[in-house]
Amino acid sequence: MSNLSNLRKLFFIGIIGLSLTSCQEKVVPQKRTETIYKTITVEKSDQVLKSGFAATINGCQTVEIRPQVSGMITDIYINEGDFVRKDSTLFVIDQTPYKAAYEIASANVMSAEANLSTAQLVLESSKELFEQDVVSEFELMTAQNNLAEAEAKLALAKAEMNKAYNNLSYTMVKSPVNGVASMIPYRVGALVNSNISQPLVTVSDDSKIFAYFSMAENQMLDLIQEYGSLKAAIKDMPAVELVMSNGKTYMHKGKINAVSGTISASTGAVSFRAVFPNPERLLRDGGSGTVIIPTTHEDCIIIPQTATFELQEKVFVYKVIDGKAHSAAISVMPRNNGVDYIVESGLEVGDVIIAEGAGLVREGATIKTSESQNLETSESQNITE
């Protein structure tokens, strides 16, 4: 009986032992997760920062062609989008009434010339008769007045003829510039006059184009401080680029050649104009793009903006010192390209800073970098081997 009891005790002890072993095998220690930070070592280098400004594109000369006389369009000599040359005829307005007016004016000139000739003969005859006491002084003065009146009527008739000639010439609507024609809202048979709401056509000279853009007042002040004056900035500023609306960079570089003398009261911005050559006629009047202004900085500290965070209008970075994060205020150049900062003070060559996610780091936090993680992993493998 005692042997049976002993066997039972041993059996239960074995079961309990197996259970404990099984539980111990299922317990997996939780691995502590650590945040790995990317760091960079501060160095000096040369870099070109590019600032972009939204721009509207216009031809160097854009002219709205409007009729100077009233009438019906009888001929259109261009197609929409054609390249037209200066003084080429674009439209013809019904010439019939204007030809008639010119012919009448010409006849009036001939009549006035005849009347003037008659008045001259009468005056000469009156002078001879006055010397012979045949006519009175009154009649002589009347003849002189009639001559003056005839001269005035001739001058008036010539002026009317010139006016009629000009009106007749205005029926041939010509282009005052070389350029590309816009869409034409009128067709043959349309009645037009000088007060029409839409021009007959718009001709844009786009052999070179102007890109107009605005710059904030503080950016303008930075330019003045950098170059000494706006005039010097325009003269010495490097060539600018144009990113077209399709996102591609235009093949020709341009130059800023004008700046407004006032600041817009509504926007607080200053208007600039850049000129670009356009030999391929790729850019068109009314288009849009982005003017890129490059700024070259030599031997300076460049850091990514992701390495910074702002607090109370100040810019900070986290320096890694003895594996700990220590915040440091830095001064950066106001002008930037939206990706990098040029550091003016607060960092020295050789400083190690957190490159990404600086705003999520706490002061004094232990910083584990990807480089140190790789080193530890390598050492662990060596020890295991």
Phi, psi and omega per residue, in radians:
M1 nan -0.712 3.118
S2 -1.161 -0.612 3.113
N3 -1.144 -0.667 3.111
L4 -1.128 -0.691 3.114
S5 -1.123 -0.704 3.135
N6 -1.133 -0.694 3.117
L7 -1.093 -0.715 3.118
R8 -1.104 -0.725 3.126
K9 -1.083 -0.755 -3.140
L10 -1.126 -0.645 3.138
F11 -1.112 -0.824 3.138
F12 -1.144 -0.678 3.110
I13 -1.096 -0.674 3.114
G14 -1.137 -0.738 3.125
I15 -1.085 -0.783 -3.137
I16 -1.091 -0.697 3.129
G17 -1.116 -0.734 3.099
L18 -1.110 -0.688 3.133
S19 -1.102 -0.772 -3.134
L20 -1.133 -0.675 3.127
T21 -1.132 -0.709 3.132
S22 -1.116 -0.727 3.133
C23 -1.128 -0.711 3.141
Q24 -1.127 -0.616 3.126
E25 -1.197 -0.536 -3.096
K26 -1.404 -0.319 -3.125
V27 -1.329 2.007 3.130
V28 -1.935 2.096 -3.121
P29 -1.114 2.354 3.118
Q30 -1.264 2.227 3.122
K31 -1.449 2.231 -3.123
R32 -1.259 2.181 3.117
T33 -1.454 2.422 3.138
E34 -2.204 2.506 3.099
T35 -1.492 2.219 3.132
I36 -1.697 2.202 -3.106
Y37 -1.868 2.420 3.040
K38 -1.492 2.322 -3.131
T39 -2.164 2.796 3.054
I40 -2.339 2.651 3.064
T41 -1.731 2.218 -3.060
V42 -1.173 2.261 3.085
E43 -2.387 2.888 3.063
K44 -1.765 2.525 -3.135
S45 -2.785 3.001 3.042
D46 -1.719 2.427 -3.138
Q47 -2.641 2.584 3.081
V48 -1.844 2.048 3.070
L49 -1.640 2.395 -3.121
K50 -2.060 2.224 3.104
S51 -1.925 2.322 -3.098
G52 -1.846 2.472 3.134
F53 -2.346 2.220 3.123
A54 -1.084 2.366 -3.043
A55 -2.341 2.654 2.977
T56 -1.884 2.516 -3.020
I57 -1.901 2.295 3.089
N58 -2.331 2.609 3.008
G59 -1.147 2.751 -3.107
C60 -1.140 -0.375 3.053
Q61 -2.628 2.083 -3.133
T62 -2.131 2.174 -3.036
V63 -2.179 2.261 3.010
E64 -1.517 2.147 -3.126
I65 -1.599 2.035 3.129
R66 -2.179 2.590 3.131
P67 -1.249 2.566 3.084
Q68 -1.753 -0.132 3.077
V69 -2.308 2.832 3.136
S70 -1.612 2.626 3.075
G71 2.732 -3.117 -3.120
M72 -1.662 2.393 3.092
I73 -1.231 2.175 3.131
T74 -1.843 -0.434 -3.138
D75 -2.582 2.519 3.011
I76 -2.203 2.113 -3.017
Y77 -1.778 0.113 -3.137
I78 -2.267 2.781 2.973
N79 -1.850 2.738 3.137
E80 -1.109 2.284 3.140
G81 1.558 -0.022 3.129
D82 -1.187 2.657 2.952
F83 -1.498 2.186 -3.108
V84 -2.040 2.655 3.139
R85 -1.847 2.717 3.135
K86 -0.998 2.388 3.113
D87 1.257 0.115 3.041
S88 -1.384 2.544 -3.105
T89 -1.366 2.249 -3.115
L90 -1.815 -0.789 -3.100
F91 -2.357 2.731 2.996
V92 -2.206 2.207 3.076
I93 -1.726 2.519 -3.078
D94 -0.740 2.059 -3.036
Q95 -1.598 -0.214 -3.004
T96 -0.928 -0.951 -3.114
P97 -1.138 -0.537 -3.101
Y98 -1.361 -0.567 3.021
K99 -1.145 -0.730 3.125
A100 -1.101 -0.739 3.129
A101 -1.113 -0.658 3.124
Y102 -1.186 -0.716 3.113
E103 -1.114 -0.703 3.097
I104 -1.113 -0.759 3.141
A105 -1.114 -0.678 3.103
S106 -1.118 -0.724 3.107
A107 -1.114 -0.682 3.120
N108 -1.118 -0.595 3.095
V109 -1.156 -0.771 3.121
M110 -1.083 -0.718 3.119
S111 -1.135 -0.730 -3.140
A112 -1.157 -0.637 3.099
E113 -1.133 -0.689 3.106
A114 -1.141 -0.769 3.120
N115 -1.090 -0.661 3.114
L116 -1.135 -0.737 3.115
S117 -1.069 -0.728 3.123
T118 -1.127 -0.744 -3.130
A119 -1.106 -0.648 3.103
Q120 -1.139 -0.717 3.116
L121 -1.129 -0.745 3.140
V122 -1.095 -0.719 -3.130
L123 -1.135 -0.779 3.129
E124 -1.073 -0.737 3.103
S125 -1.130 -0.694 -3.125
S126 -1.148 -0.591 3.119
K127 -1.128 -0.796 -3.132
E128 -1.127 -0.743 -3.141
L129 -1.192 -0.589 3.115
F130 -1.165 -0.672 3.102
E131 -1.140 -0.477 3.111
Q132 -1.619 0.154 -3.139
D133 1.037 0.512 3.113
V134 -1.510 -0.644 3.118
V135 -2.055 2.771 -3.117
S136 -1.457 2.975 3.090
E137 -1.136 -0.560 3.119
F138 -1.063 -0.788 -3.128
E139 -1.160 -0.620 3.099
L140 -1.140 -0.768 3.139
M141 -1.175 -0.607 3.079
T142 -1.094 -0.701 3.108
A143 -1.144 -0.678 3.102
Q144 -1.130 -0.718 3.112
N145 -1.137 -0.674 3.116
N146 -1.114 -0.626 3.098
L147 -1.164 -0.765 3.128
A148 -1.086 -0.693 3.114
E149 -1.126 -0.692 3.130
A150 -1.140 -0.668 3.098
E151 -1.136 -0.714 3.128
A152 -1.135 -0.728 3.131
K153 -1.128 -0.631 3.103
L154 -1.159 -0.743 3.120
A155 -1.085 -0.710 3.113
L156 -1.128 -0.747 3.137
A157 -1.100 -0.679 3.105
K158 -1.161 -0.670 3.111
A159 -1.127 -0.715 3.102
E160 -1.128 -0.646 3.120
M161 -1.172 -0.719 3.100
N162 -1.095 -0.691 3.102
K163 -1.108 -0.783 3.127
A164 -1.113 -0.656 3.117
Y165 -1.149 -0.748 3.121
N166 -1.112 -0.766 3.110
N167 -1.056 -0.678 3.104
L168 -1.142 -0.699 3.128
S169 -1.189 -0.540 3.141
Y170 -1.197 -0.287 3.078
T171 -1.199 -0.334 3.025
M172 -1.678 1.664 -3.068
V173 -1.381 2.057 -3.049
K174 -2.020 2.807 3.120
S175 -1.523 2.283 3.119
P176 -1.454 -0.149 -3.099
V177 -2.480 2.852 2.917
N178 -1.357 2.492 3.110
G179 2.960 -2.983 -3.113
V180 -1.864 2.348 -3.105
A181 -1.409 2.519 3.085
S182 -1.494 -2.930 3.017
M183 -1.188 2.641 -3.086
I184 -1.932 1.972 -3.097
P185 -1.429 -0.058 -3.086
Y186 -2.082 2.703 3.122
R187 -2.248 2.982 3.109
V188 -1.006 2.317 -3.112
G189 1.764 -0.227 3.119
A190 -1.263 2.443 3.112
L191 -1.612 2.146 -3.058
V192 -2.232 2.843 3.059
N193 -2.699 -3.129 -3.057
S194 -1.244 -0.183 -3.093
N195 -1.832 0.272 -3.128
I196 -1.084 2.574 -3.078
S197 -1.249 -0.643 3.116
Q198 -1.916 2.482 3.093
P199 -1.189 2.771 3.069
L200 -1.016 -0.750 3.101
V201 -2.872 2.766 3.051
T202 -1.987 2.249 3.132
V203 -1.934 2.161 -3.108
S204 -2.012 2.139 3.045
D205 -1.445 1.789 -3.084
D206 -1.949 0.504 3.036
S207 -1.067 -0.511 2.905
K208 -2.470 2.665 -3.055
I209 -2.132 2.702 3.079
F210 -1.870 2.294 3.049
A211 -1.910 2.008 -3.113
Y212 -1.726 2.268 3.119
F213 -2.523 2.893 -3.106
S214 -2.066 2.595 3.141
M215 -2.260 2.375 3.139
A216 -1.075 2.688 -3.075
E217 -1.033 -0.710 -3.132
N218 -1.150 -0.587 3.089
Q219 -1.195 -0.663 3.086
M220 -1.102 -0.729 3.131
L221 -1.116 -0.625 3.068
D222 -1.081 -0.706 3.108
L223 -1.094 -0.769 -3.128
I224 -1.072 -0.757 -3.135
Q225 -1.198 -0.554 -3.119
E226 -1.310 -0.714 -3.053
Y227 -1.830 -0.213 3.136
G228 1.798 -0.616 3.108
S229 -2.875 2.862 3.107
L230 -1.144 -0.646 3.122
K231 -1.084 -0.753 3.109
A232 -1.183 -0.617 3.128
A233 -1.111 -0.767 3.137
I234 -1.124 -0.660 -3.107
K235 -1.255 -0.740 -2.993
D236 -1.737 -0.164 -3.113
M237 -1.112 2.404 -3.126
P238 -1.167 2.940 3.120
A239 -1.050 2.528 -3.115
V240 -1.862 2.787 3.123
E241 -1.941 2.877 3.112
L242 -2.280 2.102 3.017
V243 -1.623 2.084 -3.079
M244 -1.303 2.991 -3.063
S245 -1.131 -0.324 3.096
N246 -1.524 0.075 3.093
G247 1.557 -0.071 -3.135
K248 -1.635 2.628 -3.127
T249 -1.454 2.282 3.129
Y250 -1.109 2.462 -2.995
M251 -1.245 -0.344 -3.130
H252 -1.873 2.426 3.071
K253 -1.538 2.731 -3.109
G254 -2.129 -3.026 -3.093
K255 -2.468 2.347 3.039
I256 -1.285 2.154 -3.050
N257 -2.200 0.027 3.133
A258 -2.760 2.605 3.076
V259 -2.520 2.487 -3.124
S260 -1.202 2.631 -3.116
G261 -1.512 -0.057 -3.104
T262 -2.293 2.832 3.071
I263 -1.771 2.315 -3.130
S264 -1.108 2.203 -3.134
A265 -1.205 -0.487 -3.087
S266 -1.443 -0.619 -3.077
T267 -1.918 -0.311 -3.088
G268 1.204 0.422 -3.084
A269 -2.039 2.824 3.117
V270 -1.985 2.346 -3.106
S271 -1.561 2.375 3.102
F272 -2.135 2.764 3.077
R273 -2.318 2.248 3.055
A274 -2.004 2.479 -3.135
V275 -1.947 2.367 3.135
F276 -2.223 2.427 3.007
P277 -1.199 2.638 -3.085
N278 -2.463 0.962 -3.055
P279 -1.129 -0.531 -3.136
E280 -1.474 -0.050 -3.103
R281 1.011 0.601 3.132
L282 -1.305 -0.680 3.136
L283 -1.558 2.462 -3.093
R284 -2.173 2.668 3.103
D285 -1.021 2.366 3.135
G286 1.609 -0.025 -3.127
G287 -1.365 -3.053 -3.141
S288 -2.482 2.882 3.141
G289 -3.093 -2.912 3.125
T290 -2.306 2.131 3.088
V291 -1.458 2.220 -3.126
I292 -1.861 2.089 3.129
I293 -1.829 2.014 3.129
P294 -1.509 2.544 3.063
T295 -2.310 2.105 -3.106
T296 -1.629 2.222 3.099
H297 -2.169 2.223 -3.080
E298 -1.857 2.485 3.029
D299 0.912 0.989 -3.110
C300 -2.301 2.897 -3.141
I301 -1.606 2.140 3.125
I302 -2.021 2.244 3.071
I303 -2.291 2.650 3.090
P304 -1.241 2.596 3.123
Q305 -1.162 -0.403 3.098
T306 -1.172 -0.245 3.122
A307 -1.517 0.027 -3.053
T308 -2.102 2.845 2.956
F309 -2.540 2.743 -3.079
E310 -1.952 2.472 3.110
L311 -2.557 2.068 -3.138
Q312 0.941 0.844 3.078
E313 1.097 0.344 3.043
K314 -2.048 2.645 -3.120
V315 -1.791 2.330 -3.116
F316 -2.221 2.735 2.936
V317 -2.268 2.911 3.023
Y318 -1.896 2.034 3.007
K319 -1.471 2.488 3.079
V320 -1.735 1.913 -3.109
I321 -2.161 2.066 -3.114
D322 0.943 0.675 3.083
G323 1.366 0.107 3.141
K324 -2.018 2.644 3.131
A325 -1.575 2.186 3.121
H326 -2.242 2.104 -3.113
S327 -1.260 2.558 3.134
A328 -2.507 2.284 3.101
A329 -1.343 2.436 3.115
I330 -2.276 2.789 3.062
S331 -1.945 2.237 -3.099
V332 -2.104 2.697 3.092
M333 -1.208 2.331 -3.106
P334 -1.017 -0.706 -3.141
R335 -1.302 2.279 3.110
N336 -2.659 2.983 -3.104
N337 -1.739 0.202 3.141
G338 1.476 -0.088 -3.124
V339 -2.118 -0.757 -3.080
D340 -2.105 2.799 3.009
Y341 -2.049 2.522 2.922
I342 -1.687 2.096 -3.066
V343 -1.528 2.182 3.120
E344 -1.595 -0.574 3.122
S345 -2.795 2.804 3.093
G346 1.875 -0.263 3.111
L347 -2.292 2.614 3.094
E348 -2.171 2.717 3.089
V349 -1.031 2.305 -3.126
G350 1.760 -0.290 3.071
D351 -1.097 2.470 3.067
V352 -1.836 2.205 -3.122
I353 -2.242 2.742 3.059
I354 -1.269 2.259 -3.005
A355 -1.572 -0.436 -3.081
E356 -2.462 2.572 3.053
G357 1.199 0.540 -3.101
A358 -1.084 -0.538 -3.106
G359 -1.201 -0.226 -3.109
L360 -1.748 -0.053 -3.086
V361 -1.540 2.509 3.074
R362 -1.746 2.617 3.136
E363 -1.047 2.268 3.103
G364 1.434 0.040 -3.120
A365 -1.154 2.576 3.075
T366 -1.302 2.219 -3.065
I367 -1.816 2.047 3.075
K368 -1.870 2.000 -3.080
T369 -1.620 2.853 3.113
S370 -1.099 -0.557 -3.134
E371 -1.176 -0.791 -3.128
S372 -1.185 -0.612 3.107
Q373 -1.086 -0.763 3.116
N374 -1.106 -0.671 3.139
L375 -1.124 -0.784 -3.138
E376 -1.098 -0.712 3.133
T377 -1.095 -0.718 3.121
S378 -1.118 -0.766 -3.136
E379 -1.117 -0.696 -3.137
S380 -1.106 -0.701 3.112
Q381 -1.125 -0.713 3.125
N382 -1.086 -0.727 -3.141
I383 -1.144 -0.742 3.126
T384 -1.059 -0.723 3.139
E385 -1.179 nan nan
